[in-house]
């Protein structure tokens, strides 16, 4: 019985040792896998950083390209504006000539307005002089009427004196 128990124990010990060896091997394999996963993770992180850097570079290139497109468009717009302004340059000369004529007409208009104002002032002064003269004539007529009345009275008085 003791030898059977011993054999059972030895058998269980071998089984346990075998299981233990298998577990240790599995543990070593798991540790090796963890190390491999860590290396893969580090590689993935490096690849991610490299891709991020490439995305940043791509974004910078894209921004630069967009800026160049915008600059080209602005250049085209400015060139178009310059062509339009050059085509309008001849119109400017015509406008300049028209402006000179307009300025001359304005100066003539100012001179005519000054003459009209002088004429109006002269007319107003002449009307005032005429009114004063009319008033003076009316005053003289009144004086003459009084004098004529007085003379008429004097004549009648003389006639009465002579007739007596």
SULJONOR-V939476 format. One record per pair of residues at least 6 apart in sequence whose ideal C-beta (glycine too) atoms are under 7 Angstrom apart, sorted by the first residue. I is the first residue (numbers start at 0). J is the second residue. D is the distance in whole Angstrom. If there is no record, write none. Layout:
I&J&D, I&J&D
This chain:
none
